[in-house]
Amino acid sequence: MSTVNGDKQAAVPPAFVKRRWVLPAALVEDLYPQPRRPGGRPRRTARDWIVDFACFLLAVAVGLLAADSLDQEPHLSSAAAVADQLIGALACAAVWLRRRWPVGLAVAMVPVSLVSATAGGAVLASLFTLAVHRPFRYVAWIGGASLAVVPLYYWMRPEPGLPFLASLAIAVLLAVTVLGWGLLVRSKRQLLLSLRDRARHAEAEARLRSEQAQRLAREAIAREMHDVLAHRLTLLSVHAGALEFRPDAPREEVARAAGVIRESAHEALQDLREIIGVLRAAESDDAGRPQPTLAALDALVAESRAAGMKVALAERVPDPGAVPASVGRTAYRIAQEALTNARKHAPGTEVTVSVTGAPGDGLTLSVRNAPPDGEVPHVPGSGQGLIGLTERATLAGGTLEHGPTPEGGFEVRARLPWGE
């Protein structure tokens, strides 16, 4: 019986591994894959040897009983009786081949059952093996042919002391019982293998769900690191660059720049520590410090202005605190990333941040910067932040558009849902 062997094998308890000898080789091959013998056939288990010996002895016993009754047939010559017994002995010996050639043996037993009474046990063993190891279409054709020759046999060789119909009914009932038994065994094996496959598929699905959950968690953490640390580090870069190119600046400006650098570095380290804590303890993103919302947009703009950016804030939201936390947090992160991009790709330009919206109408956030003066060097990895912002807006149920403006600048525009 063939099954899908490409899946990762399911873990099997050691207690069942030690009892493999009680299972047939067809099941052991699928449940516990092992190297096959050179001929390509699975190794027989102890159970297989016991069953094979039982089938052989049963065929021999039936043959001996039939041989004792041969002398009761008045029209059977001695030569025919010897031939009957010889054919029966060969059929009993052929029972050992039933696992290798179940179809061939069953087909060969159809004409044998017509000429030999002592081969009856071997015929039944071949029909049972056929029903166990092959699909129903083989059982229907070969089993039907075997049943079809039964009336012809009893017409040629009537059973002494038994009516024709009674002999026919007993023979047909016995053959149908053997075939039904074999089909039952096959169905139980298929049920066991289907349960095994379902267990493997369930394990594979659970593994995929776990990997997907881990991937989503990593993406969320990576997105948070990009949104938070990129903003802090660009502030550090701006103020450090100002100190490098203006070593003769007044002490007040140097002290203010150093304070911004120190504060930004402290905030970046604290954010990084929290993110690493999430990685270690598998805590929610909401753990630690409160996440920024739309109400913190003024502080973000003030921080950017302190870094030397020209930022104008046009906020026309009556109560920023009434914005849902998830929507406000998404809007804050979009504005933060857009300001960071403007600082990197268009330094020194004026940036306008516009926020409008009301309950039921949604929230619209726009960050637009003027065209930069002169050539701006390419920043490695640019564009990844916009991809993350688009994904963040989509997860929040909104949309995000970005692109150059007619004046040559750049605009990021997001629309987020805000229910009543």
Sequence and secondary structure as in RCSB ss.txt:
>XXXX:A:sequence
MSTVNGDKQAAVPPAFVKRRWVLPAALVEDLYPQPRRPGGRPRRTARDWIVDFACFLLAVAVGLLAADSLDQEPH
LSSAAAVADQLIGALACAAVWLRRRWPVGLAVAMVPVSLVSATAGGAVLASLFTLAVHRPFRYVAWIGGASLAVV
PLYYWMRPEPGLPFLASLAIAVLLAVTVLGWGLLVRSKRQLLLSLRDRARHAEAEARLRSEQAQRLAREAIAREM
HDVLAHRLTLLSVHAGALEFRPDAPREEVARAAGVIRESAHEALQDLREIIGVLRAAESDDAGRPQPTLAALDAL
VAESRAAGMKVALAERVPDPGAVPASVGRTAYRIAQEALTNARKHAPGTEVTVSVTGAPGDGLTLSVRNAPPDGE
VPHVPGSGQGLIGLTERATLAGGTLEHGPTPEGGFEVRARLPWGE
>XXXX:A:secstr
     SS      HHHHHTGGGS HHHHHHHS     TTS     HHHHHHHHHHHHHHHHHHHHHHHTGGG TT
  HHHHHHHHHHHHHHHHHGGGTTT HHHHHHHHHHHHHH STTHHHHHHHHHHHHHHS HHHHHHHHHHHHHHH
HHHHHHS  TTS HHHHHHHHHHHHHHHHHHHHHHHHHHHHHHHHHHHHHHHHHHHHHHHHHHHHHHHHHHHHHH
HHHHHHHHHHHHHHHHHHHH TT  HHHHHHHHHHHHHHHHHHHHHHHHHHHHHHH   TTSSS    GGGHHHH
HHHHHHTT EEEEEEE S GGGS HHHHHHHHHHHHHHHHHHHHHSTT EEEEEEEEETTTEEEEEEEE   SS 
    TTTTHHHHHHHHHHHHTT EEEEEE TTS EEEEEEE    
